[in-house]
Amino acid sequence: MIAKLTGTLDDFGADWAVIDVSGVGYLVHCSARTLDTMGVRGDRATIFTEMQVSENDVRLIGFASGAERDWFRLLTAVQGVGSKVALAILSALTTEELQRACAGGDAAMVARANGVGPKLAGRIVNELKDKAGGMATVPATPGSAPAAAPGKASADAVSALQNLGFKPAIASAAVAHAIDELGEDAGLNDLVRVALKKAAG
């Protein structure tokens, strides 16, 4: 079992990274928060991993910390929560926020994650409320990037920047700044144009 990788960040996308360890490239699926800690291509990266084996797939899931990996294991123990949903939750919430949501029975907070409906969010907080208190958490990074306001044009603009190779948090922050500059009603093309300048700057 592969528990940790240390190497060079070779490439990345919206929810994955390739870590080059002595010439071998490991494809690792990650939350947006983990990707944001990795830096840029060519940077040295250390990532905690969980190997998942199914009938037709073997995949490595990567985490910035052991605490995030523990939360992933806890989440995937809940019926209906696979690796994709668990990573979506860990992208939307810090481990501290997740702990608070479970302890307080705040299903709406968990439902902010992509692909998590109210029913599943309710099951997650109900099943984890007694376990969440003893879990380690990772504090949010000071000065975390603001998220782009939800909306079709802004979501499409964030997606466009990610397709150009920008990390989720950088893309989201650049689009948020573009919305501040252009206003809530800005069109997609204008948002992408201004956000690109912000992200590249």
N, C-alpha and C positions, 0 to 999 in steps of 0.2 A: 504494500500500500504506500502511495506517495503522500506524505503528510505536509511537505513544504518544498518550495522551489526558490532558489536564488539564482538570478541570471540577468540577462539583458532584455528589456522590453523591445521586442522585435517588431511587433505590429499590434493594432487593436481596432475594435469596432464598437458598435453601440453596447454590446453586452458580452464581449470576449476580448481576450488578449493572447498573444503568442509570446511566451517567455523562452528565450534561447539560453539553454544551459549546456555549456561546452559543446556547442554545435548541434544540439538536439532541440527542436522547437516544440514546446508543449502548448497545445491549445487549451486555454483555461476560460471557462464561462464565469462571469463576474457580475456583481451588482454595480450600478453606476457609481456608488460611493467608493467601492474598491478601486475601480478604474481611475477615479480622480486622485487617488493617492500614488499612482504609479509614475507620474511624470510624463515625459515625452519619449518618443522612439529613441533608443540608444541608451536610456537611463538604466541604472542598475535597479532591479526590483526584487523584493522578497515577498512571497505570497504563501499563505497557509492554504492547504488544499484538502478537498474531500473527493474521493473517487466514487463515482456512482456506476454500478454495473447493472444493466438490464438485459433482456433476451437479445435485443438487437442493437445495443449501444453501450459504449464505455466512455464516460466523460469525466473530466476533471472540473470541479467547481473551485474557484479561487476566492480568497478573503484577505482583507488587509490586516486582520487580527484574529487571534484564536477565539476571542469573544464573539466576533461576527460569525465564525464557523460554528460555535456552540449554538447560537441562535438559529442558524440555518438548520442544524440537526433537530432542534426542538420544533421548529415550524414544520419540517417535512414529516414529523411524526404525527401531525394532525391529518385526519382523513380528508382527502381532497386537495391537499397542499403538496404539489410536486416541486421539483427544483426551480422551474420557471416562475411559479407563483411566489416561492420563498425569496428568490432573488429580486422579484418586483417589489416585495414588501421591504426588503433590506435596501432597495434603491430609494424608496419613498420615505422611509423612516430611519432615524438613527436607532441604535440598539437601546439608547436611553428612552427615546420616544416610544419605542415598541414595548419596553418594560412598563412604562407609565400607562400606556393604553391597555395592556393586559391586566395590570394591577387594578386599574380603575374601571374596567369593563367598557372601555371606550371603543366600541366596534367601528364607529364612524371614522375614527382616526386610521384604523387598519384598512378600511375600505377606500382610502385615498390611493392605495397602490393599484396599478394597472392590472385588470383581470381579477380583482377581488370584489365580489358582490357583497351586499349586506349580510346575506345568510352565512356565507363562508367566513366573513369577518367576525360575525357573532360566535361561530363555532370556535374560531381561533382564540378569541379572548376568553371564552368560557373554559376551554380546555387548558389554557396556559396561565390562567390567573393565579393558581396556587404554585406554579413552578417558576413564574417570571421573577419573583422577588429574590431568589437565590442566584440568579444568573448575573455574570459579569457584563458590564456595558462599556462602550467606548464613547467618551464625550464627543459632542459635535465639534468639528474643527472651527476655531474662532474665525470670524469673517467669512463664513461659508457663503458661496455665491447665491444671489437671489434667484428664485425660480421665475421663469417666464409665466405670465398670467395665463390661465387656461383659456383656450380659444382656438378655433380652427386654423386661422392664419399663423398664430404664434406656434402652435404645435407643428404645423407644416414647415415653418421656418427653422425650428429646432431640428427637425428631422433632416432638412436639407443640409444644415451645417454638419450634422453627424455623418451624413453620407460623404461629405467632403473631408472627413477625417478628424473633426473636432470632437473632443470628449463630451459626454452628455452635460456635465455641469458647466463647462465652458460655453457650449452651444446655448444652453438655457439662459445663462447669465448675459450673454451677448444679445440675445433676443429680448430679454427683459430691459436691457439698456436701450435697445432700439425702440421698444414700445414707449419708454419714458420720453424719448426724443421726438418720436413721430406721432404719438397718441394711440389710443386703443383701436381706432378705426383704420389704421395703416394697412395697406395691401401687402400681400405676400412678397411680391418682388421688391418693394421698398424695404420691408423688414429684413429680407435676406441681404440686400445690398448694404444696409447700415450695420446689421449684425456682423457681417463678414469683416468689415473694417474694425469693429470693436474686438472681435475674436482674434484677428490677425495682429492687432496692435498689442 
